[in-house]
Amino acid sequence: MINAGVLRHKITIQGSSDTTSAFGTTRTWSDFLANRPAAVLPSAVGRDVYRMAEGNIESIKFLIRYIAGVTPDMRIVYGGNNFRITHVENVRGMNVELLITAETART
């Protein structure tokens, strides 16, 4: 179980859809889950440190209560940044916690 005290950040998980018109294809994002309580865990070990140094990429892990349907095709909005989801793990396969790894390029 997740201790509610660690879920002190708010994140929004968004899904995308593509719309095609005479002017081309446009991707739009809409909220899948808004203002979801989460623990935010900076990921700075192993491969992530190398990738951050090489490409100026920030990698973060988000821990939330389990919700079905979160996939790597989605993104997380947190702290004014958009994070591309790279991995979603159902912790211990128990449908209690999701550990989401995401990254964004820093400017």
C-alpha positions in Angstrom: 0.0 0.0 0.0 1.1 3.6 -0.7 1.3 5.8 2.3 -0.9 8.8 1.4 1.7 11.2 2.9 4.0 10.6 0.0 1.4 11.4 -2.6 1.9 15.2 -2.2 2.3 16.2 -5.8 -0.4 16.6 -8.4 0.0 15.2 -12.0 -2.3 15.1 -15.0 -2.1 12.1 -17.4 -3.1 12.9 -20.9 -3.9 10.8 -24.0 -3.6 12.0 -27.6 -5.6 11.7 -30.7 -4.7 12.7 -34.3 -7.1 14.7 -36.5 -6.5 14.8 -40.2 -7.7 17.7 -42.3 -6.9 19.3 -45.6 -4.0 21.1 -43.8 -2.4 18.0 -42.4 -2.5 16.0 -39.2 -2.9 17.6 -35.9 -2.2 15.9 -32.5 -4.4 17.0 -29.6 -4.0 16.0 -26.0 -6.9 15.6 -23.6 -6.9 14.7 -19.9 -7.2 11.0 -19.0 -6.7 11.7 -15.3 -6.5 15.2 -13.9 -4.9 16.3 -10.7 -3.9 12.8 -9.6 -2.0 12.6 -6.3 1.5 11.2 -6.9 4.9 10.7 -5.4 7.6 12.2 -7.6 11.0 10.3 -7.6 13.9 11.7 -9.6 15.5 8.9 -11.6 19.3 9.3 -11.5 20.8 5.9 -11.7 22.5 3.8 -14.3 21.2 4.3 -17.9 19.2 7.4 -16.9 22.3 9.3 -15.8 24.1 8.6 -19.1 21.0 9.6 -21.1 20.6 12.8 -19.1 24.3 13.7 -19.7 24.2 12.9 -23.4 20.9 14.4 -24.4 20.0 16.8 -21.6 17.0 14.6 -20.8 15.3 14.7 -17.5 13.9 11.3 -16.3 11.4 11.1 -13.5 9.4 8.3 -11.9 5.9 8.9 -10.7 4.2 6.6 -8.2 0.4 6.7 -8.2 -2.5 4.5 -7.0 -3.4 1.9 -9.6 -5.6 2.9 -12.5 -6.2 0.7 -15.5 -5.5 2.1 -19.0 -2.3 4.1 -18.5 0.1 3.4 -21.4 3.4 4.6 -22.9 1.4 6.4 -25.6 0.4 8.9 -23.0 2.1 11.8 -21.3 2.3 13.4 -17.9 1.9 17.1 -17.2 3.8 18.1 -14.0 5.4 21.3 -12.9 4.7 23.0 -16.2 6.5 20.4 -18.2 5.2 17.6 -20.4 6.8 14.2 -19.7 6.7 11.4 -22.3 5.8 8.1 -20.6 8.4 5.5 -21.4 7.4 2.7 -19.0 4.4 1.7 -16.9 4.8 -0.9 -14.1 2.0 -2.4 -12.1 4.0 -2.8 -8.9 4.1 -6.5 -7.9 1.2 -7.1 -10.2 -1.3 -6.4 -7.4 -3.3 -3.6 -9.0 -2.5 -1.3 -6.1 0.4 1.0 -7.4 1.6 2.1 -10.7 5.3 3.2 -11.1 5.5 5.3 -14.3 8.9 6.3 -15.8 8.8 9.4 -18.0 11.2 11.8 -19.5 11.4 15.3 -21.1 14.0 17.2 -22.9 15.2 20.2 -20.9 15.6 23.5 -22.6 
